[in-house]
Amino acid sequence: MIELSFSKLLLLAVIALVVLGPEKLPKAARMAGAMLRRLRLGWDSVRSEVERELELEEIRRSAKEAADRADALRKTVDGELHAAHASVNDTLAQVADVASATDTPTQPSEPRDGQA
């Protein structure tokens, strides 16, 4: 970057006064100030646009990471749910087997006619 010290600025002012003269110097200074102001506003606009794009990219990256984590969690929950469903089905099958084994009719011994 250009280093402008007070002595260099003073030298530039003296040269501008000699070259432009006292009549044109204020108008040239205003024009130079306006040009610098427009340049600064343009630079600030570009810088803020780049910062917005970077923030937007960061938000997109965070959203993608969150979606990936949610997908992994969903897969894990689906696996656990499938395992629990299989376990419940196995238990129901065992209960049905035990119930069918105990449902076989056993006849109570009733006294027959003439026997008491």
C-alpha positions in Angstrom: 0.0 0.0 0.0 1.1 3.6 -0.5 2.4 5.2 2.6 1.3 8.9 2.8 2.9 10.8 5.6 2.0 14.4 6.5 5.1 15.7 4.7 4.1 13.8 1.5 0.6 15.1 1.6 1.9 18.7 2.1 4.2 18.3 -0.9 1.3 17.0 -3.0 -0.9 20.0 -2.0 1.9 22.4 -2.9 2.3 20.7 -6.3 -1.5 20.8 -6.9 -1.6 24.5 -6.0 1.2 25.3 -8.4 -0.2 23.1 -11.3 -3.9 24.0 -11.0 -3.8 27.4 -9.5 -5.8 28.8 -6.6 -9.0 29.2 -8.8 -9.3 25.5 -9.9 -7.8 23.8 -6.7 -11.1 23.8 -4.6 -13.1 22.4 -7.5 -10.5 19.7 -8.2 -10.4 18.8 -4.4 -14.2 18.4 -4.3 -14.1 16.3 -7.4 -11.3 14.1 -6.0 -13.2 13.8 -2.7 -16.4 12.7 -4.6 -14.5 10.2 -6.7 -12.9 8.7 -3.5 -16.3 8.5 -1.8 -17.8 6.6 -4.8 -14.7 4.3 -4.9 -15.1 3.6 -1.2 -18.8 3.0 -1.4 -18.2 0.6 -4.4 -15.6 -1.2 -2.4 -17.8 -1.5 0.6 -20.6 -2.8 -1.5 -18.3 -5.5 -3.0 -17.0 -6.4 0.4 -20.5 -6.8 1.9 -21.6 -8.9 -1.0 -18.7 -11.2 -0.6 -19.4 -11.5 3.2 -23.0 -12.3 2.5 -22.0 -15.0 0.0 -19.6 -16.5 2.6 -22.3 -16.5 5.3 -24.7 -18.1 2.8 -22.2 -20.8 2.0 -21.6 -21.4 5.7 -25.4 -21.7 6.2 -25.7 -24.2 3.3 -22.8 -26.3 4.8 -24.4 -26.3 8.2 -27.8 -27.3 6.7 -26.2 -30.1 4.8 -24.4 -31.4 7.9 -27.6 -31.2 9.9 -29.5 -33.1 7.1 -26.8 -35.8 7.0 -26.9 -36.2 10.8 -30.7 -36.4 10.7 -30.5 -39.1 8.0 -28.0 -41.1 10.0 -30.2 -40.8 13.1 -33.3 -41.9 11.1 -31.4 -44.9 9.8 -30.4 -45.9 13.3 -33.9 -45.5 14.6 -35.3 -47.5 11.7 -32.9 -50.3 12.5 -33.7 -50.3 16.2 -37.4 -50.2 15.4 -37.0 -53.1 13.0 -35.1 -55.1 15.7 -37.8 -54.3 18.3 -40.6 -55.3 15.9 -38.8 -58.6 15.3 -38.4 -59.2 19.0 -42.1 -58.5 19.6 -43.0 -60.9 16.8 -40.7 -63.6 18.3 -42.3 -63.1 21.7 -45.8 -63.3 20.3 -44.9 -66.6 18.5 -43.5 -68.1 21.7 -46.7 -67.0 23.6 -48.8 -68.6 20.9 -46.8 -71.8 21.1 -47.2 -72.0 24.9 -50.9 -71.2 24.6 -51.5 -73.9 22.0 -49.6 -76.4 24.1 -51.8 -75.7 27.2 -55.0 -75.6 25.2 -55.1 -79.4 24.6 -58.1 -80.6 26.5 -57.5 -82.6 29.5 -60.5 -84.4 30.7 -61.2 -84.2 34.4 -61.9 -87.4 36.0 -65.7 -87.5 36.5 -67.3 -90.3 38.4 -68.8 -92.8 36.1 -72.2 -94.2 36.7 -72.1 -96.6 39.5 -68.7 -95.5 40.7 -68.4 -93.0 43.4 
